Amino acid sequence: MEVTQFLLSAQAVESTIRKHAEETLKQFQEQNLPGFLLSLSGELANEEKPVESRKLAGLILKNALDAKEQHRKYELVQRWLSLDVAVKSQIKACLLQTLSSTVSDARSTASQVIAKVAGIELPHKQWPELIGYLLSNVQQVPPHIKQATLETLGYMCEEVVPDVIDQDQVNKILTAVVQGMNANESNTEVRLAATRALYNALGFAQANFSNDMERDYIMRVVCEATLSPELKIRQAAFECLVSIGSTYYDKLAAYIQDIFNITSKAVREDEEPVALQAIEFWSSICDEEIDILEEYRGDYTADSDVPCYYFIKQALPALVPMLLETLLKQEEDQDQDEGAWNLAMAGGTCLGLVARTVGDDIVPLVMPFIEENITKADWRQREAATYAFGSIMEGPSPDKIIPIANVALNFMLTALTNDPSSHVKDTTAWTLGRIFEALHGSTVVIVTPENCEQIIKVLLQSMKDVPNVAEKACGALYFLAQAFEDVGPASPFAPCFHEIVQSLLNVTHREDAGESRLRMAAYETLNEVVRCSSNETAGLVLELVQVIMTELHGTLEAQKSSSDMREKPNELQGLLCGCLQVIIQKLGALEPTKYAFMQYADQIMNLLLGVFACRSATVHEEAMLAIGALAYATGSSFAKYMPDFYKYLEMGLQNFEEYQVCAVTVGVVGDICRALEDKILPYCDGIMTLLLKDLSSNQLHRSVKPPIFSCFGDIALAIGENFEKYLMYAMPMLQSAAELSAHTSSVDDEMIEYTNLLRNGILEAYSGIFQGFKNSPKTQLLIPYAPHILQFLDSIYLEKDMDDVVMKTAMGVLGDLADTLGSNAGSLVQQSLSSKDFLNECLSSEDHLIKESAEWARLAISRAISG
């Protein structure tokens, strides 16, 4: 099939032509995949073809090899591996041939596709000749071939993990890349491709960075590249430095002075993209040192793998003035754009990290700058001084920062009311929020009953200001509300509660509430004000129920009446459901208000069911959470809503695409189990079927699986021995997941965290099942599973990478097992490691929850043994 015309038509403006072409290509792919991939690679390699069709051919080829979703990616990899070897060889030959094309778009696309193929084949020991071919290509004379090959090496290093390529080849790749970066490389495209390739290859350079000579050479070439006349090369070189800073922190001591000179020159004199990366270098060093120091502080005896070299502390006298200068380089319209990132913002962010790294030492270096600029005529100086103060709030000890904050408070309230510049007001409101947040929970008081009313008055006034200032004022109020969360009845917030709520509702109705995230900020703050309110304002919270219900009802009506409103109120509906959830939790927690609140339960439930008619995932998630809160508050009387609600529960549990909705729904099943107890029984067959289906699907995001296991425990706890009929399905699932989670000793933090979530879910399931069967004649049904469960506990103990939550839950399971099975389990428990070593370790734990859990397990075991 001649694909050129279809590839061009697939990019046509005319939608009928475009759709027809897309359909034809799709059919070709489904009916004859090898032929399809071959003609795409041929198109990409053919110099006679139009550049548009070549580019799209490469793109479709790339998408045939990789996908974002894990399960899809796995399918595509398997599909490629199972293709005929001759077909694959032909495609790969076309790709390599394209690297010498004169069309840069074709070369670049081929580079990416080659890297994707390498990512699939190299781990399987296929395509062994690729790296040698590329290395010999780098020696080619035409610079465009060299450039494309270096780009390919860079992408390849991004796709494969370091241990796939042997050290000898790594050395050769690095040599080729660093040579391409050298100052005597005359072609800027080649030098840029090499610098970007080094960025991706740094993860492979462990051995090279451990060798002084090789490291010196790499560092010299990178530092030289930061001085290149080409902006893009300088930027890429600084990106390499940032990566070296975080990957090879412990190897930097010899270079840090030179790096400081290079970065400070770039920050002061270079163009913004380069200056931003130069600041980013110091931010990455702060991140490293904060991590190392936290490790030390957590455990004085710990031998951190990497010692702290205190680079930031040493650089302070020069680093802080440099960062303060950047704060004066604001842009006129910087606040208008949410995602804006400029020199002043980067400088302030880095200053905040420096403050967290060195603590009190930052204060004397920043205060003179603040004092000098805070009253200047130029708005930039006032704004920079305020931003500097807000940036260093986190880091220094309260004793050091509070006296200054106390002095600054009145000054800032005046500025927020009177400053002519909205930039200054914006930053002042943000800084007030930072003050309230940093000092929340501190013993030293900054907001007193005397000044609280004045603060609230100013913040409510500022909520009428332009959207970006109003949004920051909402944020400041949010943190102020938290500060009074546990004050009790005499909360200085109480007298202003009604006025605060009314002001926030007014903000949500502003014409311009869609700008600067203002509406969302107002609802978040309203939720926090309700959540932190004291009992004396409970009556006012009850009045708020009707207001929010009316608004939610309004959005549902608007959806019915007009088709374009169907998408529009989604955000608002989500915010209103979120607000209802907080109100339900607040009122349902107190006996007097709980009774009064019940009169609204039917109306609320009807409104929430109405929300499910709209198509938005976020809204479904929020509505589900509100229903979970309602179930918790209404207890067993929630049963009357189940017939209408059940179909939405089913929909949520089957929602693989929007897995967050699925996860939230699983959590709500737990809430309903706790509320209804054995009244949930009629729905359990359906729920368990869907949960088991979810677990066995490879399309569901892995993060939903741990909560599903916990949910088994919730169901078993609710229905007791009636769980018997699910044992034969649930237990094997739990066992295979337990085996999987016991042997995933992994270097990857993310994987360790997930494994712990998974173990905790499995343990919560076991715990719920044992407690559910306790004192029932059917407990003997669980005896066959006991050896495996004990073995699981032993293996977790031996892995040594569990977190505190898993430790506590594991002890709970050990206790529940002994408690429920009694003498039947006595001898089994005695033989297990976990009941001796693990138990003893937990009994001497510093964490009182782990200790408590272990003491209960010890008691249950001794009863089981003597019984």
Buried (B, 14 or more C-beta within 10 A) or exposed (E): EEBBEBBBBBBEEEEEBBEBBBEBBEEBBEEEBBBBBBBBBBBBBBEEBBEBBBBBBBBBBBEBBBBEEEBEBEEBBEEBEEBEEEBBEBBBEBBBBBBBBEBBEBBBBBBBBBBBBBBBBBBEEBBEEBBEBBBEBBEBEEBBBBBBBBBBBBBBBBBBEBEBBEEEBBBBBBBBBBBBBBEEBEBBBBBBBBBBBBBBBBEBBEEBBEEEEBBEBBBBBBBBBBBBEBEBBBBBBBBBBBBBBBBBBBBBEEBBEEBBEBBBBBBEEBEBEBBBBBBBBBBBBBBBBBBBBEBBEEEEEEEEEBEBBBBBBEBBEEBBEBBBBBBBBBBEEBBEEEEEEBBBBBBBBBBBBBBBBBBEBBBEBBBEBBEEBBEEEEBBBBBBBBBBBBBBBBBBEBEBBBEBBBEBBEEBBEBBBEBEBBBBBBBBBBBBBBBBBBBBEBEEEBBEBEBBEEBBBBBBBBBEBBBBBBBBBBBBBBBBBBBBBEBEEEBBBBBBBEEBBEBBBBBBEBEEBEBBBBBBBBBBBBBBBBBBBBBBBBEBBBEBBEBBBEBBBEBBEBBEEEEEBBEEBBBBBBBBBBBBBBBBBBBBEBEEBBEBBBEBBEBBBBBBBBBBEBEBBBBBBBBBBBBBBBBBBBBEBBBEBBEEBBEBBBBBBBBBEBBBBBBBBBBBBBBBBBBBBEBBBEBBEEBBBBBBEBBEEEEBBEBBBBBBBBBBBBBBBBBBBBBBEBBEBBBEBBBEBBEEBBEBEEEEEEEBEBBBBBBBBBBBBBBBBBBBBBEBEEBEBBEEBBEBBBBBBBBBBEBEBBBEBBBBBBBBBBBBBBBBBBEBBBEBBEEBBBBEEBBEBBBEBEEEEBBBBBBBBBEBBEBBBEE
